[in-house]
């Protein structure tokens, strides 16, 4: 009987230790690993807020998790036939940097490119926030108050933008439960 009770006590302590370790995982790193699970997959999306935006209105929206390295994930975002946009996520310690890489059809950088921001804290496992950084404020003064956030759940990826102090807001939701086949590459893609 003593042996059985010791076994149960050991098992309970093991469960508590495992649960404690799981709770101590850094949320941004969990988010990062969950995002990497989608590498090589593509998804279709739809605007859920800000549908009056002429840039996106009535166009097919697709994202392609095209490149995943230890510290960089590149996700081209296609708006209809426009292949100019790539979201570049970079892991820096336990924070994530989001930049928007914009290219012309010939692959050259747009004059407005690489704007975005770094998460100010570790966020949550299913959402990361990116307030505009100084580089963005210099490049696009009107975007100095931009805040982007990305939500990542089992079956959805959401990309959101709010410009604080204005009515500028857009939210795009992608269905991760239904991968699509997509053999496109963004403009200027060098296989990186």
Beta strands, then each sheet from edge to edge (+ up, - down):
strand 1: 42-49
strand 2: 61-68
strand 3: 72-79
strand 4: 82-92
strand 5: 95-102
strand 6: 115-118
strand 7: 127-131
strand 8: 146-152
strand 9: 156-163
strand 10: 169-175
sheet 1: 6+ 5- 4+ 3- 2+ 1- 10+ 9- 8+ 7-
end
